[in-house]
Amino acid sequence: MALRFIAKDPNSQTGQSPSAWVDDDNADMVFQGWKADKTTQDECQQTGPIPDHEAVIRIPARMVPAIRKACDVAEQRARLR
């Protein structure tokens, strides 16, 4: 796995840094965010269970440009495969 760093939350404080990467090997996007609180998780589970190997994370709206960039990079990598 070779993760390409895209961006960190520009307003993050030390230890709180939502981030985005793209895996150059398979074009998967990888995100670090804040763990969702119980209320958010409960609401998400209304559409189905959350398996133990998955997590609900929260990423601030100010990260939208980084997520768009990650999507563009992932799409380009997927075309090269």
N, C-alpha and C positions, 0 to 999 in steps of 0.2 A: 504494500500500500504506500502510495506517495501522495500525501495531502498537500494541496496547494492552498496556502493561506490567502483568504480574500480580504477580510477586514474584521476589526474589533469595534464594538460600540464606542463611538467617539466621546461619549459622555460618561463612560463607565468609571467607577471608582475602583481602587485597588481591590482585587479579589472578586469583583463583580463585572465580568467582561463578556457579555454575549458576543459570540464570534461566528464566522462562517469560513468553511473550507470546501474545496472540491477534490475528490479522489481522482487523480490523474489516470489511475488504472481502469476504473469502471465508470467514471463520470458521476458517481454518487455525490450528493451534497451532504455535508456534515455541519450541524449547528450546535453550538453551545448556548444555552439560555438558562433562565431562572427556572427552577422546579415550580411547576404549577401548584397552587394551593388546592386544598381539598375541594372547595367549592367549584373551582374550575375543572378539576378532574371529574367530579360528580356530573357536571354539566356535559362534559365531553363523553362520558359513559352512557349518556342517553341515546347515543347513536350506535352503541355497541361496547363490549368490554375492551379494556386496555390490557393486552397480554403482559405477563411479568417481564418479558424481554423488551418491552417498549416503555416509553415515557412521554408524558405531556410536558412540554416546556413552553415558556413564555419568552418572546423576543420583542423588544420595544419597537414601535413603529419607526423610530429614527433609523432602524437597521434596514429599512426597505431598500435603499440604494445598494447596500451590500448583498442583500438577498437577490436583487435583480442581477447584479454582477455575477454572483455564484450561479444563477440560472443560465446566464449567457455562456460562462466558462464551461459549465456542465454540458450544455447543448453542443458547444464546439467540440468538446472531448468525445462526446457520444458519436458525432459524425465521423470522427477520425478512426473509430474502432471498426 
